[in-house]
Each structure stands twice: as structure tokens, then as C-alpha cells.
Amino acid sequence: MRIVVVGDVLLDTDLSGDAGRLSPDAPVPVVDVDAVRRRAGGAGLVARMLEADGHEAVLVTVLGDDDAAVLLRAELDGITVVAGPSGAPTPVKTRVRASGQPVVRFDEGCATPLVPACSAAMIAALEGADAVIAADYGRGLLANVELRRRLEAMAGSTPVVWDPHPSGAQPVPGVAAVTPNLGEALRFAGSTESGTQGAAAAADDLLARWGSRAVIVTMGEHGALVAASGLLPQVVPAPRVTASDPCGAGDRFASALAVALAEGRTVDAAAHRATEAAAHFLGSGGVGALGGPRGEAPRQLPVDGLDALTVAQRTRDAGGTVVATGGCFDLLHAGHARTLAAARRLGDCLIVCLNSDESVRGLKGEHRPIIRQEDRAELLAALECVDAVLVFGESTPENAISRLRPDIWVKGGDYAAEDLPEAALVSTWGGRTVTVPYIPARSTTKLAAALARVG
């Protein structure tokens, strides 16, 4: 798929290291920098995300003529870039991180420049796009009259996603969707109301003002609100993730939204896809992990947009304790809920290894499971005590456990060590197997029988 990204680019630089002491000159941490990482930011980051997803990414932008521009061009290697001169310094944003946590950011060359010219080659590069993303970072390119005229003409036949900026240009009429975050939407609408009500009111106002087909307000952990003409606002919930740095989430949302619209999805379905993509991006490490080795995709059901292996690794990297348990969980009941809550209290994350439908049939008979694996996984993931679900197809969970390598494996009930062959497996990497109280009055078999009696 050919996706054209048009907008402002900048150079992002990360300086990272440990901070184990304070400066003698002032009570500030001293960061011993041991790694310097650069990447294309702004529209360049959007293009890189699309390229990483296997799409043909074309970046239409303007570039400076300085040392930072040389570094920026290197970070855009592999992406088709059609650029004119910016006539301004290259904006550079440098973040300092200590032990993975942001400490400070300083910006260079970020003063607002004059609106740059747009060459014939830049306009021609828009032709043949399956979708266009207008990534405005307030540097003036999307205020260019000729470029705006061309984007407005394209909007009638090509999905155009406009990611606005408080210092940028107003979206052109007719675009498929405009994607401000909540703070931007409230600022654009001149509203002081917050939360979902504020997002809905701002979206209605902006929908009428901008003349777009939809306004999608991203609300961080609260998901996104989709407003389209003639329809009630729809709130798309966000999967639960923990991320110390939300940088790039809006770019990931816009890129996934454009691809989904180009595939022919409705705007609400596209917003669901984009919300899940942004959550997975943050949960997988965000911009810090972009471009890293992909490895083999884990065989599992990503019901919450965040795979179980990533949860386990992230917890270990933070020095936490990984807890896992397993079972069929057919007809989720109070006994399950108590067992899972007790297991979660033993560590810093709880991963449920869930028997697939085929596995349940092998264990329980052809009439089971009662509820299919996708629904069972979704119900489990909805519990606050469950951080991720890993579906496995074998009759026993040893293979799944080997991949997760939990610090603690939990079973409900009274077992001896010889009754649980997985206990020996867990001990090989220093893990422990423990049990939590089982509630005999609650069982799936008894619940299924009671349901059968009432029809």
C-alpha cells in the first residue's frame, strides 16, 4: 500500500544512561550518558512507522541545510523522500533519560519559520496515494496555499488523515478524519470542559468548523472519541498499557487510521484499529523499540492489544515478579475471580495461560468449551487483576510456561508436587510453584449443569 506522509520533520535525539549521583554544583542528577540514539521525528516518524509495517511510505517535506539536516537525512534512509528547501534551521529535540525515565528535554531551532515553498515534484508525489497523512508540526508546510489546494481536491477520492498542531494550519475541508488529542481539541474549540463530555463538545464544534467528515479526539488511556456528521459520538476504549513515555502514540494512531481507511474500513472501525495499534506501540516500548528486531510473532491471542510475552519481558526488565496461572476458564465464575485476584497479589503482573478450544475439547469432551476462546480470553483480560492472556493448544501448559518463564506459577487447590509436572519445569530457572485456596462450591461443571436444567 502506498501511503504519502506530508508535513514537517525534525530530528529527535535520545541521550540515555544511569544517574546515581547529584551534581556538586546544584541539586540535580548527573546522567552518565552511555548511549546516543537519533531518529526522524514529526512526519518522518510517521513515515518510518509505515515503512516498518511493510507499506510503501513516501515523505513529502522540506529540509534545512545544516549539520542536523545531514543527520536527519541519514535517519530517513530507506524511505522515499521528496523534499524542498525549508529555508530554516533543522528543529532538534533532545531528550535526556536516566535509567529509562525522562529527565529533561531541550529544543533547538524550533522558532516558527516562514511558510516554505512547495515544488512541483512535491505536489506530483501525492499522485497515486492510497491514503495521505498530513502531519502538521507547526513548521508551516501545511499552510502552503498550493499544497492545501491539492490536498482539498484529493480529499474527495482519497482518505486524508489530518493530524493537527496548535501552532499549525487549519485542516482543509473534506478530509476523512482530523485527529487532535484532547488538549488540542479543547484548545482549538476554546473550551475549558474536560473529560469525555469536553471531548464530545469540542469534536462537535470542530466538525462543523473544519468541514471534515470526522473528528477523532484521542484521549490517552481513555481511548478515543469518534464524531461524524449525523451520528452520535462513539467512545473507543483503549487497551490497558503501562508506558513511561507516550511519545509517538499520536503518530502511531494516525498511521494506523490512514491504513485502515485505505483498506475500506468505516471511520469507527478504523478508529478501533488505530487505538489498538497505538496501545500496542506503547506497550511494546514506544519509540525506544521502533526499528528493533521483530523476532518471531508469539502464537497467542492479543485480546488487550498487548501480547503476553511483551508483558513478561517488560516486567522482568523493570525488576518485577512475573506471575502466571493457567486453565480452561470456561464459564468464568466467582471461584475463578478469587483465584486470579489472589495470584495477582503475588507479583507485579499476572499472565493467564488459556487452553484453546481444541485443547478444551481434548480434556473435557466434544461438548466443551461452552464459550469460545476469543470470548474467554476477552473476559479474562477485562479483569483488573489480569495483565495479559496467552492461548496455548496443547493439553498441558508446559510449552507456554517455558516461553513465559514465570517467577511464580500458581494453581488453585490442594496439590502435591508430584501432581503438578510443571512444578519441576518452573524450578529449572529458579521459579516457584504455589497454590492458592480453591473454592469447591464453585465449579464450571456444576454451573453448566444448573444452566442445562433451566434450559
MITINU-262873 format. One record per residue (C-alpha): residue number from 1; x, y, z. Coordinates in steps of 0.02 Angstrom, whole numbers, plus 32768, in hexadecimal, padded with zeros to 4 digits. Layout:
BEGIN
NUM; X; Y; Z;
...
***
This chain:
BEGIN
1; 8000; 8000; 8000;
2; 8044; 80AC; 7FD0;
3; 802B; 812A; 805C;
4; 8067; 81DD; 8045;
5; 8097; 823E; 80E2;
6; 809E; 82FA; 80C8;
7; 80D8; 836C; 8152;
8; 8163; 83AE; 81C0;
9; 81FA; 8348; 81F6;
10; 8272; 835D; 8286;
11; 8304; 8300; 82D4;
12; 82E5; 82A5; 8378;
13; 837D; 827A; 83E1;
14; 837C; 820C; 847D;
15; 840C; 8214; 84F9;
16; 83FD; 8187; 8576;
17; 8461; 8144; 8608;
18; 8461; 812B; 86C4;
19; 844D; 81B2; 8748;
20; 8495; 8179; 87ED;
21; 84D1; 821F; 8834;
22; 84A9; 82D7; 8843;
23; 8510; 8362; 87F9;
24; 8580; 83C0; 8876;
25; 854E; 8462; 881F;
26; 8492; 8450; 8838;
27; 8416; 83D0; 887C;
28; 83FA; 8381; 87D1;
29; 841F; 82CF; 8797;
30; 84BC; 82AB; 8734;
31; 8493; 823A; 86A1;
32; 8527; 81D3; 8666;
33; 84F8; 81C8; 85AE;
34; 8521; 811E; 8566;
35; 84B2; 811F; 84CC;
36; 8480; 81A0; 8449;
37; 83F1; 8176; 83D4;
38; 83AB; 81E1; 8349;
39; 830C; 81CC; 82E3;
40; 829F; 822E; 826D;
41; 8212; 8285; 82C8;
42; 816F; 82D7; 8292;
43; 8137; 82A0; 81E6;
44; 81D9; 823D; 81D9;
45; 81A6; 81CF; 826C;
46; 80FC; 81AE; 821B;
47; 8152; 817A; 817A;
48; 81CA; 8108; 81D9;
49; 8137; 80B3; 8231;
50; 80E3; 8091; 818A;
51; 8185; 8050; 8140;
52; 819C; 7FDC; 81D7;
53; 80EC; 7F97; 81B7;
54; 811E; 7F68; 8105;
55; 80C7; 7FF6; 80A8;
56; 8112; 8063; 8021;
57; 812C; 8105; 8080;
58; 8149; 81A6; 8020;
59; 8179; 823F; 8085;
60; 8154; 82EB; 803D;
61; 81AA; 8370; 80A4;
62; 822C; 83FC; 80AB;
63; 82DB; 83ED; 80F2;
64; 835D; 8466; 8133;
65; 8411; 847C; 80FF;
66; 8475; 845E; 819D;
67; 84CE; 83D4; 81FD;
68; 842C; 839C; 8250;
69; 83DD; 8387; 81A3;
70; 8469; 8311; 8172;
71; 8445; 82A6; 820B;
72; 838A; 82AE; 81E7;
73; 83A1; 8275; 8133;
74; 8404; 81DF; 8172;
75; 8374; 81B0; 81E6;
76; 82FD; 81B5; 8150;
77; 8363; 8136; 80F0;
78; 82F4; 80B5; 809C;
79; 825F; 812A; 808E;
80; 8234; 8184; 7FEB;
81; 824B; 823C; 8014;
82; 8211; 82C8; 7FA1;
83; 824F; 8368; 7FF2;
84; 8265; 841F; 7FCE;
85; 82CD; 849D; 8031;
86; 8286; 84D6; 80D7;
87; 82EA; 8577; 80E0;
88; 82F7; 855E; 819D;
89; 8363; 8500; 821B;
90; 833A; 8449; 8237;
91; 82D5; 8439; 82D8;
92; 832A; 83C4; 8354;
93; 82D7; 837F; 83F1;
94; 834C; 832B; 846C;
95; 830D; 82BF; 84FB;
96; 8379; 828A; 858C;
97; 8347; 81E7; 85E0;
98; 838B; 819F; 8682;
99; 836C; 80E5; 869C;
100; 82E4; 80EC; 8618;
101; 8288; 8180; 8666;
102; 8281; 822A; 860E;
103; 82DF; 82B1; 8670;
104; 82DC; 8349; 85FE;
105; 82C2; 837C; 8549;
106; 8312; 840E; 84F1;
107; 82E5; 8452; 8445;
108; 8350; 84A7; 83C2;
109; 831C; 8501; 8322;
110; 8263; 84F6; 834C;
111; 8233; 85AC; 832E;
112; 81A1; 85BC; 82B5;
113; 81E6; 85D2; 8203;
114; 8199; 8622; 816A;
115; 8123; 85B7; 8102;
116; 8195; 8555; 808B;
117; 817C; 8544; 7FD1;
118; 8137; 84A4; 7F87;
119; 818B; 845F; 7EEA;
120; 8135; 840B; 7E57;
121; 818A; 8367; 7E89;
122; 813D; 8371; 7F36;
123; 8090; 8389; 7EED;
124; 80A9; 82FD; 7E6E;
125; 80DD; 8284; 7EF8;
126; 802B; 8288; 7F3B;
127; 7FE9; 8233; 7E9F;
128; 7FBC; 817B; 7EAD;
129; 7FB2; 817A; 7F6B;
130; 7F40; 80FB; 7FBD;
131; 7F36; 8173; 8050;
132; 7F85; 8216; 8088;
133; 7FB9; 8248; 8137;
134; 7FCE; 8302; 8155;
135; 8045; 8308; 81EA;
136; 8046; 83BC; 8224;
137; 80CB; 83EC; 82A3;
138; 80B5; 84A9; 8296;
139; 8148; 84C6; 8220;
140; 80DE; 8512; 8196;
141; 80E0; 8494; 8107;
142; 8026; 846C; 8117;
143; 7FFF; 8525; 810D;
144; 8041; 852A; 805B;
145; 7FAF; 8560; 7FED;
146; 7FDA; 84F4; 7F57;
147; 7FF0; 8459; 7FC2;
148; 7F4D; 8479; 801F;
149; 7EF0; 848D; 7F7B;
150; 7F30; 83E5; 7F3E;
151; 7F07; 838B; 7FE1;
152; 7E56; 83D0; 7FE0;
153; 7E3E; 8393; 7F2E;
154; 7E7E; 82E5; 7F5D;
155; 7E10; 82D6; 7FF7;
156; 7D77; 82AD; 7F8E;
157; 7DC2; 820A; 7F4D;
158; 7E54; 81DE; 7FBF;
159; 7E51; 81C9; 807D;
160; 7EAE; 825D; 80C8;
161; 7ED5; 8256; 8183;
162; 7F05; 82FE; 81CD;
163; 7F6A; 82FD; 826F;
164; 7F60; 83B3; 82A8;
165; 7FD4; 841E; 8312;
166; 7FA6; 84B3; 8381;
167; 8020; 8520; 8320;
168; 7FF5; 84D5; 8278;
169; 7F7A; 84F5; 81ED;
170; 7EC1; 84CE; 81F1;
171; 7E93; 842A; 819B;
172; 7E51; 843A; 80EA;
173; 7D97; 8412; 80D3;
174; 7D5F; 8364; 80A5;
175; 7DEB; 82FC; 80F3;
176; 7DBA; 824F; 8131;
177; 7DED; 8271; 81E5;
178; 7E46; 82F1; 8252;
179; 7E9D; 82A7; 82EA;
180; 7EC0; 8326; 8374;
181; 7EE9; 82E8; 8422;
182; 7E78; 8321; 84AE;
183; 7EE2; 83B7; 84E0;
184; 7EED; 83F2; 842B;
185; 7E32; 83D9; 840D;
186; 7E04; 8440; 84A6;
187; 7E7E; 84C8; 8472;
188; 7E3F; 84CD; 83BF;
189; 7D8A; 84D6; 83FC;
190; 7DB1; 8556; 8484;
191; 7D65; 84E3; 8507;
192; 7D93; 84CA; 85BD;
193; 7D26; 8430; 85D5;
194; 7D8B; 8391; 85EF;
195; 7D72; 82D6; 85E0;
196; 7D01; 827B; 8568;
197; 7C7C; 8303; 856D;
198; 7CFD; 8386; 8540;
199; 7D3F; 8319; 84B3;
200; 7C90; 82FF; 846C;
201; 7C64; 83B8; 8473;
202; 7D0A; 83EA; 8425;
203; 7CFA; 8367; 839D;
204; 7C4C; 83A4; 836C;
205; 7C8B; 8457; 8363;
206; 7D24; 8429; 82FD;
207; 7CC2; 83B8; 8288;
208; 7C57; 844B; 8255;
209; 7CE7; 84C7; 8251;
210; 7D61; 845E; 81EC;
211; 7CE7; 840A; 8176;
212; 7D3C; 8361; 8187;
213; 7CDF; 82BE; 817A;
214; 7D14; 828B; 8229;
215; 7D71; 82CE; 82C1;
216; 7DC5; 824C; 832F;
217; 7E01; 828C; 83D8;
218; 7E87; 821D; 8424;
219; 7E7C; 8216; 84E1;
220; 7F13; 81B0; 8517;
221; 7EE6; 8122; 858D;
222; 7E2E; 814D; 8577;
223; 7E31; 8120; 84BF;
224; 7DEC; 818B; 8433;
225; 7D48; 81E4; 840D;
226; 7D08; 81DB; 835B;
227; 7C93; 8263; 831E;
228; 7C48; 825D; 826F;
229; 7BBD; 82C0; 8220;
230; 7B0F; 827D; 8249;
231; 7B4E; 81FB; 82C6;
232; 7B58; 81F6; 8383;
233; 7C0C; 8201; 83C5;
234; 7C5B; 8157; 83DE;
235; 7CDD; 8137; 8465;
236; 7D60; 80B6; 8436;
237; 7DAE; 806E; 84D6;
238; 7E6B; 805C; 84DE;
239; 7EC0; 7FB9; 850F;
240; 7F19; 7FC3; 85B7;
241; 7FD2; 7FE8; 85A7;
242; 805A; 802E; 8615;
243; 80CF; 80A7; 85BF;
244; 8146; 8126; 8609;
245; 8155; 8189; 8567;
246; 80BC; 81A6; 84F6;
247; 8129; 81F2; 846D;
248; 80F2; 81B6; 83C1;
249; 8047; 8172; 83F4;
250; 7FEB; 81F7; 838F;
251; 8057; 81D3; 82F7;
252; 8035; 8118; 8308;
253; 7F7B; 813C; 8315;
254; 7F7A; 81A8; 8278;
255; 7FE0; 812B; 8212;
256; 7F72; 8096; 8242;
257; 7ED4; 80FC; 8224;
258; 7F0B; 812C; 8174;
259; 7F34; 8079; 8147;
260; 7E8D; 803A; 8189;
261; 7E2E; 80BF; 8127;
262; 7E90; 8093; 808A;
263; 7E5A; 7FDE; 80A4;
264; 7DA6; 8019; 809A;
265; 7D79; 8011; 8151;
266; 7CF8; 8087; 819A;
267; 7D3B; 8114; 8205;
268; 7D02; 80C4; 82A8;
269; 7D4E; 801B; 827B;
270; 7DED; 8075; 8245;
271; 7DF2; 80D2; 82EB;
272; 7DE7; 802B; 8348;
273; 7E7A; 7FE9; 82E2;
274; 7EDE; 8088; 8301;
275; 7EBC; 8088; 83BD;
276; 7EFA; 7FD5; 83CC;
277; 7F94; 7FFC; 8363;
278; 7FC2; 8092; 83CF;
279; 7FAE; 802C; 846E;
280; 8017; 7F9E; 842A;
281; 809B; 801A; 83F3;
282; 80AA; 8064; 84A2;
283; 80A0; 7FBC; 84F9;
284; 812B; 7F78; 848A;
285; 81A4; 8001; 84BB;
286; 816A; 8096; 8452;
287; 81E7; 80F8; 83EB;
288; 8275; 80A7; 844C;
289; 824C; 7FFF; 83FE;
290; 8221; 803E; 834F;
291; 8290; 7FED; 82CD;
292; 82D1; 7F68; 8343;
293; 82D2; 7EAF; 831A;
294; 8224; 7E6D; 82FD;
295; 8245; 7DB6; 8322;
296; 81C3; 7D2E; 8310;
297; 8113; 7D64; 8336;
298; 80D3; 7D0A; 83D2;
299; 8046; 7C8E; 83B6;
300; 7FC1; 7CD9; 8423;
301; 7F22; 7D3E; 8424;
302; 7F48; 7DF8; 8440;
303; 7E9E; 7E1E; 848D;
304; 7ED7; 7EBD; 84E2;
305; 7F4A; 7EF9; 8458;
306; 7FE3; 7EC9; 84BD;
307; 8031; 7E1E; 84AE;
308; 805A; 7DB5; 8546;
309; 8111; 7D9D; 851C;
310; 8129; 7E59; 8513;
311; 80D5; 7E6F; 85BD;
312; 8146; 7DEC; 860A;
313; 81E5; 7E35; 85C1;
314; 81B7; 7EE7; 85F0;
315; 8192; 7EB1; 86A2;
316; 8239; 7E57; 86AF;
317; 8296; 7EEB; 8666;
318; 824C; 7F58; 86EE;
319; 8285; 7EDF; 8775;
320; 81D6; 7E9E; 8796;
321; 8190; 7DF1; 87B8;
322; 8133; 7D95; 872E;
323; 80A1; 7D2B; 876A;
324; 8043; 7CB1; 86FA;
325; 7FB3; 7C39; 870B;
326; 7F52; 7BCD; 8693;
327; 7EAF; 7B75; 866E;
328; 7E17; 7B66; 85FC;
329; 7DB1; 7BEF; 8653;
330; 7D12; 7BB5; 85FC;
331; 7C7F; 7C11; 864C;
332; 7CE1; 7C8C; 86B6;
333; 7CA0; 7C89; 876A;
334; 7CC6; 7CD0; 8816;
335; 7D40; 7C46; 8840;
336; 7DA8; 7C74; 87A8;
337; 7DA2; 7D2C; 87D5;
338; 7DE0; 7D0B; 8887;
339; 7E6C; 7C99; 884B;
340; 7EA7; 7D18; 87CA;
341; 7EA0; 7DA9; 8845;
342; 7F05; 7D45; 88C3;
343; 7F85; 7D18; 883E;
344; 7F9A; 7DCD; 8806;
345; 7FC5; 7E03; 88B7;
346; 805F; 7D93; 88B1;
347; 80BE; 7DFD; 8833;
348; 80C1; 7E8E; 87B9;
349; 8061; 7E44; 8727;
350; 7FED; 7DB0; 870D;
351; 7FE8; 7D51; 8669;
352; 7F61; 7CD0; 864D;
353; 7F8E; 7C39; 85E0;
354; 7EE8; 7C0B; 8591;
355; 7EBD; 7B63; 8542;
356; 7E87; 7B79; 848D;
357; 7DDF; 7B35; 8452;
358; 7E35; 7A9C; 8409;
359; 7E92; 7A7D; 84AB;
360; 7DF3; 7A8B; 8512;
361; 7D99; 7A0E; 84A2;
362; 7E26; 7993; 84BC;
363; 7E1B; 79A6; 8578;
364; 7D60; 79BB; 8595;
365; 7D0A; 796A; 8501;
366; 7CB7; 799F; 845E;
367; 7C32; 7A0A; 84B5;
368; 7CB3; 7A7E; 8500;
369; 7CE3; 7B08; 8503;
370; 7C3E; 7B60; 851D;
371; 7C8F; 7C08; 84F5;
372; 7D0B; 7C19; 8467;
373; 7DBF; 7C4A; 848A;
374; 7DB2; 7CFC; 8446;
375; 7D25; 7D24; 84C0;
376; 7D77; 7CCA; 8551;
377; 7E18; 7D2A; 8532;
378; 7DBC; 7DD0; 8528;
379; 7D5E; 7DAF; 85CB;
380; 7E00; 7D85; 8624;
381; 7E5A; 7E1D; 85DF;
382; 7DCC; 7E8C; 861B;
383; 7DF4; 7E5D; 86CF;
384; 7E5D; 7EE0; 8726;
385; 7ECF; 7E5A; 8770;
386; 7EFD; 7E10; 86C6;
387; 7F87; 7E65; 8662;
388; 7F8B; 7DF4; 85C8;
389; 7F4B; 7D50; 8581;
390; 7FB0; 7CCB; 8524;
391; 7F4C; 7C47; 84C6;
392; 7F9C; 7B9B; 84B2;
393; 7F63; 7B04; 844F;
394; 7FB5; 7A74; 84AD;
395; 7F5F; 7A0C; 8533;
396; 7FD8; 7A4B; 85B8;
397; 8024; 7AF8; 85D0;
398; 80DC; 7AC7; 85D5;
399; 8106; 7B12; 852B;
400; 80AF; 7BB6; 8555;
401; 8107; 7BBB; 85FD;
402; 81B0; 7B9E; 85AA;
403; 8194; 7C34; 853B;
404; 8159; 7CA5; 85C8;
405; 81D5; 7C68; 864C;
406; 816F; 7CAD; 86DE;
407; 81BD; 7CCB; 8788;
408; 8121; 7C83; 87DA;
409; 80A8; 7C02; 8793;
410; 8002; 7BFD; 87EE;
411; 7F7F; 7B74; 87FA;
412; 7EDA; 7B78; 8858;
413; 7EBD; 7AE7; 88CF;
414; 7F1D; 7A6B; 8938;
415; 7FA7; 7A16; 88D5;
416; 8042; 79B4; 88FC;
417; 80DD; 79D8; 8894;
418; 80CF; 7932; 8838;
419; 801F; 7962; 87FF;
420; 8063; 79F7; 879F;
421; 80E7; 79C8; 871F;
422; 80FC; 7A7F; 86F4;
423; 8142; 7A9E; 87A3;
424; 81E5; 7A48; 8774;
425; 81EE; 7AAD; 86D3;
426; 81D7; 7B53; 872C;
427; 825F; 7B27; 87A9;
428; 82E0; 7B14; 871D;
429; 82F0; 7BD1; 870D;
430; 82DC; 7BF4; 87C6;
431; 8220; 7C0D; 87C5;
432; 81A6; 7BD2; 8847;
433; 80FE; 7B79; 883A;
434; 807C; 7BA7; 88BD;
435; 7FC4; 7B86; 88DA;
436; 7F39; 7BF9; 8913;
437; 7E98; 7BC0; 8967;
438; 7E19; 7B6B; 88F7;
439; 7D5E; 7B87; 8911;
440; 7D0A; 7ADE; 88F6;
441; 7C59; 7B24; 88F5;
442; 7C81; 7B7F; 8853;
443; 7CA4; 7B18; 87B8;
444; 7C86; 7B27; 86FE;
445; 7C3C; 7A77; 86F7;
446; 7BBA; 7A9E; 877D;
447; 7B93; 7B45; 872D;
448; 7B7C; 7AF4; 8682;
449; 7B08; 7A71; 86CD;
450; 7A9F; 7AF7; 8721;
451; 7A90; 7B55; 867D;
452; 7A5A; 7AB7; 8624;
453; 79CF; 7A9C; 86A2;
454; 7984; 7B48; 8681;
455; 7997; 7B36; 85C5;
***
